């Protein structure tokens, strides 16, 4: 029998739907997010109370912070954002594993001597360190094994100061599994009790390259965000993938079948707040992503950034929407319509601080419905209120 499309009127927020999900989160909707970074972590902590079926596709292209040390030492994809999202979705109830959670969120002293920190790591591997000793087997044995693989491969000059133990476990597991992320991400998720699905958009060891309007080019995510380096002084004209961290080596990456299935099975796809290019647009660069989105029979929602995202330098809200559609159309079928890629824009024009007035009529001419509702509160300003944003997304499923 051919599928039948059924439409309904949505109420925002929908108290009945929200209550139903809160009572049985194991039956909650499969909301899929294209994101990276930490911008969505507070939302994820709220979301796990309503659904255990959310999916978070994370960019592994980060080139700053502690991820940079690991990438330089082991020539690997970035894993810091993966760890951060899994921790945000971890089961923190009595049914979870608090000892594992505590270890995975622990960082070595940022001012310690490397020789002392190495001994501390060795104690963890031996199972003698109190945090590790508190974890029961077989989980303790699995954790010690991953840390051991990291220790064996660690260069003598590797700087352990401020290192996240969770990142070291992920790195050890990556090296242990023939340089594949999926097995250790799966194990990490089980150990910490992730209430959802977290996956890298691709497994490849790639970097971001941005061509600017002024004709210059910058390589590396950390040079784009305006956090570790000076903010951009020219708008980004084009974002692409590079196989080298310091020069453009054009690279391609393809979406895997199992990730495509996650997109196809989504009840709602969200393009969420976060660094516009390095977190959102970067997720759309691998081949097959746009086609998978176009083939997913579910609502697609864009939640624009509040405040001033350095990556959106020189861009209005209208331009952000148009640029998002441009990247979504790359790789999508030629006859793909806007409604297959983006249906709603969710915002709070009364309380939100957006980079420019929202051109309602122009956006609606594209066939996109603007949903203007209360998403920012006195408590949350200048950010979205995580509870209100989650409730709005749940109401659209």
MARBADREN-667723 format. One record per residue (C-alpha): residue number from 1; residue in one letter; y, z, x. Coordinates in nm, 2 decimals, padded with zeros to 4 digits. Example, Ala and Ser with C-alpha at 12.3 -4.5 7.8 and 13.67 -1.06 7.14 Angstrom:
<nodes>
NODE    i  aa       Y       Z       X
NODE    1   a  -00.45   00.78   01.23
NODE    2   s  -00.11   00.71   01.37
</nodes>
This chain:
<nodes>
NODE    i  aa       Y       Z       X
NODE    1   x   00.00   00.00   00.00
NODE    2   x   00.35  -00.09   00.13
NODE    3   x   00.58   00.20   00.21
NODE    4   x   00.84   00.29  -00.06
NODE    5   x   01.19   00.40   00.04
NODE    6   x   01.32   00.70  -00.16
NODE    7   x   01.68   00.82  -00.13
NODE    8   x   01.83   01.15  -00.24
NODE    9   x   02.16   01.32  -00.27
NODE   10   x   02.22   01.57   00.01
NODE   11   x   02.41   01.89  -00.02
NODE   12   x   02.58   02.04   00.29
NODE   13   x   02.48   02.30   00.35
NODE   14   x   02.16   02.30   00.13
NODE   15   x   02.07   02.67   00.09
NODE   16   x   01.74   02.60  -00.07
NODE   17   x   01.62   02.36   00.20
NODE   18   x   01.75   02.59   00.48
NODE   19   x   01.57   02.89   00.32
NODE   20   x   01.25   02.70   00.29
NODE   21   x   01.25   02.60   00.66
NODE   22   x   01.34   02.96   00.77
NODE   23   x   01.04   03.10   00.58
NODE   24   x   00.79   02.84   00.73
NODE   25   x   00.94   02.70   01.06
NODE   26   x   00.59   02.57   01.15
NODE   27   x   00.64   02.32   00.86
NODE   28   x   01.00   02.24   00.96
NODE   29   x   01.14   01.89   01.01
NODE   30   x   01.10   01.68   01.33
NODE   31   x   01.46   01.65   01.44
NODE   32   x   01.49   01.45   01.76
NODE   33   x   01.78   01.50   02.01
NODE   34   x   01.89   01.26   02.29
NODE   35   x   02.05   01.51   02.52
NODE   36   x   02.06   01.67   02.86
NODE   37   x   02.25   01.95   03.02
NODE   38   x   02.32   02.29   02.86
NODE   39   x   02.55   02.19   02.57
NODE   40   x   02.27   02.20   02.31
NODE   41   x   02.10   02.52   02.43
NODE   42   x   02.28   02.75   02.19
NODE   43   x   02.19   02.52   01.90
NODE   44   x   01.83   02.51   02.02
NODE   45   x   01.81   02.89   02.01
NODE   46   x   01.91   02.88   01.65
NODE   47   x   01.70   02.58   01.56
NODE   48   x   01.37   02.74   01.66
NODE   49   x   01.41   02.99   01.37
NODE   50   x   01.39   02.70   01.13
NODE   51   x   01.15   02.44   01.28
NODE   52   x   00.89   02.44   01.55
NODE   53   x   00.88   02.06   01.54
NODE   54   x   01.21   01.95   01.70
NODE   55   x   01.19   01.71   01.99
NODE   56   x   01.43   01.71   02.29
NODE   57   x   01.45   01.40   02.52
NODE   58   x   01.62   01.51   02.84
NODE   59   x   01.77   01.30   03.11
NODE   60   x   01.62   01.36   03.46
NODE   61   x   01.91   01.21   03.64
NODE   62   x   02.11   01.52   03.73
NODE   63   x   02.23   01.52   04.09
NODE   64   x   02.43   01.84   04.11
NODE   65   x   02.37   02.22   04.14
NODE   66   x   02.02   02.35   04.23
NODE   67   x   01.86   02.03   04.11
NODE   68   x   02.03   01.84   04.39
NODE   69   x   01.86   02.06   04.65
NODE   70   x   01.52   01.99   04.50
NODE   71   x   01.58   01.62   04.46
NODE   72   x   01.69   01.59   04.82
NODE   73   x   01.40   01.79   04.96
NODE   74   x   01.12   01.63   04.75
NODE   75   x   01.26   01.29   04.64
NODE   76   x   01.19   01.38   04.27
NODE   77   x   01.36   01.36   03.93
NODE   78   x   01.59   01.64   03.82
NODE   79   x   01.41   01.92   03.64
NODE   80   x   01.68   02.18   03.59
NODE   81   x   01.78   02.06   03.24
NODE   82   x   01.42   02.04   03.13
NODE   83   x   01.37   02.40   03.23
NODE   84   x   01.69   02.51   03.07
NODE   85   x   01.60   02.35   02.73
NODE   86   x   01.24   02.49   02.74
NODE   87   x   01.38   02.84   02.80
NODE   88   x   01.62   02.79   02.51
NODE   89   x   01.33   02.70   02.28
NODE   90   x   01.09   02.97   02.41
NODE   91   x   00.93   03.21   02.17
NODE   92   x   01.12   03.54   02.22
NODE   93   x   00.94   03.72   01.94
NODE   94   x   00.65   03.97   01.97
NODE   95   x   00.41   03.68   01.97
NODE   96   x   00.57   03.53   02.28
NODE   97   x   00.52   03.61   02.65
NODE   98   x   00.82   03.82   02.76
NODE   99   x   00.69   03.87   03.11
NODE  100   x   00.66   03.50   03.17
NODE  101   x   01.00   03.44   03.01
NODE  102   x   01.15   03.70   03.25
NODE  103   x   01.00   03.54   03.55
NODE  104   x   01.09   03.18   03.45
NODE  105   x   01.46   03.28   03.41
NODE  106   x   01.48   03.48   03.73
NODE  107   x   01.68   03.35   04.02
NODE  108   x   01.65   03.46   04.39
NODE  109   x   01.96   03.63   04.53
NODE  110   x   02.24   03.39   04.60
NODE  111   x   02.36   03.59   04.90
NODE  112   x   02.02   03.68   05.05
NODE  113   x   01.88   03.57   05.39
NODE  114   x   01.64   03.28   05.37
NODE  115   x   01.37   03.48   05.57
NODE  116   x   01.39   03.76   05.32
NODE  117   x   01.38   03.53   05.02
NODE  118   x   01.08   03.35   05.17
NODE  119   x   00.89   03.68   05.19
NODE  120   x   00.98   03.75   04.83
NODE  121   x   00.84   03.41   04.73
NODE  122   x   00.53   03.48   04.93
NODE  123   x   00.48   03.81   04.74
NODE  124   x   00.50   03.62   04.41
NODE  125   x   00.24   03.37   04.53
NODE  126   x   00.01   03.66   04.63
NODE  127   x   00.06   03.82   04.29
NODE  128   x   00.21   04.14   04.45
NODE  129   x   00.57   04.10   04.33
NODE  130   x   00.62   04.33   04.02
NODE  131   x   00.74   04.04   03.80
NODE  132   x   00.43   03.84   03.87
NODE  133   x   00.19   04.14   03.87
NODE  134   x   00.31   04.22   03.51
NODE  135   x   00.17   03.88   03.38
NODE  136   x  -00.20   03.88   03.28
NODE  137   x  -00.45   03.63   03.39
NODE  138   x  -00.51   03.34   03.35
NODE  139   x  -00.14   03.28   03.32
NODE  140   x  -00.07   03.47   03.64
NODE  141   x  -00.31   03.26   03.84
NODE  142   x  -00.17   02.93   03.70
NODE  143   x   00.19   03.04   03.80
NODE  144   x   00.08   03.15   04.14
NODE  145   x  -00.09   02.82   04.20
NODE  146   x   00.22   02.62   04.11
NODE  147   x   00.44   02.84   04.34
NODE  148   x   00.19   02.79   04.61
NODE  149   x   00.21   02.42   04.59
NODE  150   x   00.58   02.44   04.62
NODE  151   x   00.56   02.68   04.92
NODE  152   x   00.32   02.45   05.10
NODE  153   x   00.55   02.15   05.06
NODE  154   x   00.88   02.34   05.12
NODE  155   x   01.07   02.21   05.42
NODE  156   x   01.14   02.48   05.68
NODE  157   x   01.52   02.44   05.63
NODE  158   x   01.51   02.45   05.25
NODE  159   x   01.78   02.68   05.11
NODE  160   x   01.62   02.93   04.87
NODE  161   x   01.95   03.11   04.79
NODE  162   x   02.00   03.12   04.41
NODE  163   x   01.68   02.92   04.34
NODE  164   x   01.55   02.94   03.99
NODE  165   x   01.18   03.05   03.99
NODE  166   x   01.13   02.83   03.68
NODE  167   x   01.25   02.53   03.88
NODE  168   x   01.02   02.61   04.17
NODE  169   x   00.72   02.63   03.94
NODE  170   x   00.81   02.29   03.78
NODE  171   x   00.85   02.14   04.13
NODE  172   x   00.52   02.28   04.25
NODE  173   x   00.35   02.15   03.94
NODE  174   x   00.51   01.81   03.98
NODE  175   x   00.38   01.78   04.34
NODE  176   x   00.04   01.92   04.24
NODE  177   x   00.00   01.65   03.97
NODE  178   x   00.06   01.34   04.19
NODE  179   x   00.43   01.35   04.12
NODE  180   x   00.41   01.33   03.75
NODE  181   x   00.63   01.55   03.53
NODE  182   x   00.43   01.55   03.20
NODE  183   x   00.14   01.78   03.31
NODE  184   x   00.36   02.06   03.44
NODE  185   x   00.61   02.03   03.16
NODE  186   x   00.32   02.07   02.92
NODE  187   x   00.19   02.37   03.11
NODE  188   x   00.53   02.53   03.14
NODE  189   x   00.58   02.48   02.76
NODE  190   x   00.26   02.66   02.68
NODE  191   x   00.32   02.94   02.93
NODE  192   x   00.66   03.03   02.79
NODE  193   x   00.57   02.94   02.43
NODE  194   x   00.82   02.66   02.36
NODE  195   x   00.88   02.62   01.99
NODE  196   x   00.93   02.25   01.99
NODE  197   x   00.87   01.95   02.22
NODE  198   x   01.07   01.89   02.54
NODE  199   x   01.02   01.57   02.74
NODE  200   x   01.20   01.38   03.01
NODE  201   x   01.32   01.04   02.87
NODE  202   x   01.14   00.89   03.17
NODE  203   x   00.95   01.02   03.47
NODE  204   x   01.13   00.80   03.73
NODE  205   x   01.33   00.93   04.02
NODE  206   x   01.66   00.75   03.94
NODE  207   x   02.03   00.82   03.96
NODE  208   x   02.33   00.72   03.75
NODE  209   x   02.59   00.46   03.86
NODE  210   x   02.92   00.42   03.68
NODE  211   x   03.15   00.12   03.71
NODE  212   x   03.51   00.22   03.63
NODE  213   x   03.78   00.02   03.46
NODE  214   x   03.99   00.02   03.79
NODE  215   x   03.71  -00.17   03.97
NODE  216   x   03.57   00.12   04.16
NODE  217   x   03.21   00.25   04.14
NODE  218   x   03.07   00.60   04.16
NODE  219   x   02.70   00.69   04.22
NODE  220   x   02.55   01.02   04.11
NODE  221   x   02.57   01.23   03.79
NODE  222   x   02.76   01.51   03.97
NODE  223   x   03.04   01.27   04.05
NODE  224   x   03.08   01.17   03.68
NODE  225   x   03.09   01.50   03.49
NODE  226   x   03.42   01.63   03.64
NODE  227   x   03.25   01.97   03.70
NODE  228   x   03.16   01.97   04.07
NODE  229   x   03.39   01.68   04.18
NODE  230   x   03.74   01.58   04.07
NODE  231   x   03.76   01.45   03.71
NODE  232   x   03.76   01.07   03.66
NODE  233   x   04.10   00.90   03.68
NODE  234   x   03.98   00.58   03.52
NODE  235   x   03.76   00.52   03.21
NODE  236   x   03.40   00.43   03.26
NODE  237   x   03.33   00.06   03.19
NODE  238   x   02.96   00.05   03.24
NODE  239   x   02.68   00.30   03.31
NODE  240   x   02.35   00.20   03.46
NODE  241   x   02.05   00.32   03.66
NODE  242   x   02.03   00.32   04.04
NODE  243   x   01.73   00.37   04.26
NODE  244   x   01.94   00.52   04.54
NODE  245   x   02.16   00.84   04.53
NODE  246   x   02.45   00.70   04.73
NODE  247   x   02.46   00.32   04.67
NODE  248   x   02.38   00.09   04.38
NODE  249   x   02.02  -00.03   04.39
NODE  250   x   01.97  -00.18   04.05
NODE  251   x   01.67  -00.01   03.88
NODE  252   x   01.49  -00.04   03.55
NODE  253   x   01.28   00.22   03.37
NODE  254   x   01.07   00.18   03.06
NODE  255   x   01.01   00.41   02.77
NODE  256   x   00.65   00.53   02.76
NODE  257   x   00.44   00.48   02.45
NODE  258   x   00.40   00.85   02.37
NODE  259   x   00.77   00.90   02.39
NODE  260   x   00.82   00.60   02.16
NODE  261   x   00.59   00.76   01.91
NODE  262   x   00.80   01.08   01.91
NODE  263   x   01.10   00.87   01.82
NODE  264   x   00.92   00.67   01.55
NODE  265   x   00.79   00.99   01.39
NODE  266   x   01.13   01.17   01.37
NODE  267   x   01.26   01.29   01.04
NODE  268   x   01.62   01.27   01.18
NODE  269   x   01.76   01.15   01.51
NODE  270   x   02.07   01.32   01.64
NODE  271   x   02.31   01.20   01.91
NODE  272   x   02.45   01.55   01.99
NODE  273   x   02.75   01.70   02.16
NODE  274   x   02.73   01.71   02.54
NODE  275   x   02.86   01.51   02.84
NODE  276   x   02.91   01.17   02.67
NODE  277   x   02.78   00.94   02.94
NODE  278   x   02.55   01.15   03.17
NODE  279   x   02.38   01.33   02.88
NODE  280   x   02.39   01.10   02.58
NODE  281   x   02.44   00.74   02.69
NODE  282   x   02.21   00.80   03.00
NODE  283   x   01.92   00.86   02.76
NODE  284   x   01.97   00.52   02.61
NODE  285   x   01.95   00.32   02.94
NODE  286   x   01.57   00.29   02.98
NODE  287   x   01.41  -00.02   02.83
NODE  288   x   01.26   00.04   02.49
NODE  289   x   01.47   00.33   02.37
NODE  290   x   01.70   00.12   02.15
NODE  291   x   01.41  -00.07   02.00
NODE  292   x   01.23   00.26   01.92
NODE  293   x   01.54   00.40   01.75
NODE  294   x   01.59   00.09   01.55
NODE  295   x   01.23   00.11   01.43
NODE  296   x   01.25   00.47   01.33
NODE  297   x   01.28   00.50   00.95
NODE  298   x   01.50   00.81   00.94
NODE  299   x   01.87   00.90   00.93
NODE  300   x   02.06   00.88   01.26
NODE  301   x   02.36   01.12   01.31
NODE  302   x   02.63   01.13   01.58
NODE  303   x   02.80   01.46   01.64
NODE  304   x   03.11   01.39   01.86
NODE  305   x   03.23   01.62   02.13
NODE  306   x   03.50   01.88   02.07
NODE  307   x   03.77   01.94   02.33
NODE  308   x   03.82   01.73   02.64
NODE  309   x   03.50   01.58   02.79
NODE  310   x   03.60   01.45   03.14
NODE  311   x   03.36   01.17   03.10
NODE  312   x   03.55   01.04   02.79
NODE  313   x   03.86   00.99   02.99
NODE  314   x   04.09   00.74   02.82
NODE  315   x   03.86   00.71   02.51
NODE  316   x   03.95   00.77   02.15
NODE  317   x   03.69   00.89   01.90
NODE  318   x   03.67   00.53   01.76
NODE  319   x   03.59   00.40   02.11
NODE  320   x   03.32   00.66   02.15
NODE  321   x   03.15   00.54   01.83
NODE  322   x   03.19   00.18   01.93
NODE  323   x   03.06   00.24   02.28
NODE  324   x   02.76   00.43   02.15
NODE  325   x   02.67   00.14   01.92
NODE  326   x   02.71  -00.10   02.21
NODE  327   x   02.44   00.08   02.41
NODE  328   x   02.22   00.13   02.11
NODE  329   x   02.23  -00.25   02.05
NODE  330   x   02.12  -00.32   02.41
NODE  331   x   01.75  -00.38   02.38
NODE  332   x   01.74  -00.36   02.00
NODE  333   x   01.63  -00.66   01.80
NODE  334   x   01.90  -00.93   01.77
NODE  335   x   01.91  -00.90   01.39
NODE  336   x   01.94  -00.52   01.41
NODE  337   x   02.20  -00.38   01.17
NODE  338   x   02.42  -00.08   01.23
NODE  339   x   02.24   00.12   00.96
NODE  340   x   01.92   00.10   01.18
NODE  341   x   02.10   00.27   01.47
NODE  342   x   02.36   00.50   01.32
NODE  343   x   02.42   00.62   00.97
NODE  344   x   02.63   00.93   00.98
NODE  345   x   02.90   01.09   01.19
NODE  346   x   02.91   01.47   01.14
NODE  347   x   03.24   01.65   01.22
NODE  348   x   03.49   01.91   01.12
NODE  349   x   03.84   01.75   01.12
NODE  350   x   04.01   02.06   00.98
NODE  351   x   03.90   02.31   01.25
NODE  352   x   03.77   02.09   01.54
NODE  353   x   03.97   01.99   01.84
NODE  354   x   03.89   01.62   01.89
NODE  355   x   04.05   01.40   02.15
NODE  356   x   04.22   01.18   01.89
NODE  357   x   04.26   01.15   01.51
NODE  358   x   03.95   01.01   01.35
NODE  359   x   04.00   00.66   01.21
NODE  360   x   03.80   00.72   00.89
NODE  361   x   03.85   00.38   00.73
NODE  362   x   03.77   00.18   01.05
NODE  363   x   03.44   00.37   01.10
NODE  364   x   03.34   00.33   00.73
NODE  365   x   03.40  -00.04   00.76
NODE  366   x   03.11  -00.04   01.01
NODE  367   x   02.88   00.09   00.74
NODE  368   x   02.88   00.45   00.88
NODE  369   x   02.93   00.75   00.65
NODE  370   x   03.16   01.02   00.79
NODE  371   x   03.05   01.37   00.68
NODE  372   x   03.35   01.61   00.72
NODE  373   x   03.23   01.97   00.68
NODE  374   x   03.29   02.31   00.82
NODE  375   x   03.12   02.33   01.16
NODE  376   x   03.37   02.53   01.36
NODE  377   x   03.45   02.90   01.29
NODE  378   x   03.68   03.15   01.44
NODE  379   x   03.39   03.30   01.62
NODE  380   x   03.27   02.97   01.77
NODE  381   x   03.60   02.79   01.85
NODE  382   x   03.66   02.58   02.05
NODE  383   x   03.29   02.49   02.01
NODE  384   x   03.07   02.41   01.71
NODE  385   x   02.91   02.71   01.54
NODE  386   x   02.54   02.67   01.62
NODE  387   x   02.43   02.81   01.29
NODE  388   x   02.65   02.58   01.09
NODE  389   x   02.56   02.28   01.29
NODE  390   x   02.19   02.35   01.26
NODE  391   x   02.22   02.41   00.88
NODE  392   x   02.41   02.08   00.84
NODE  393   x   02.14   01.88   01.03
NODE  394   x   01.86   02.05   00.84
NODE  395   x   02.03   01.96   00.51
NODE  396   x   02.01   01.59   00.60
NODE  397   x   01.64   01.59   00.66
</nodes>
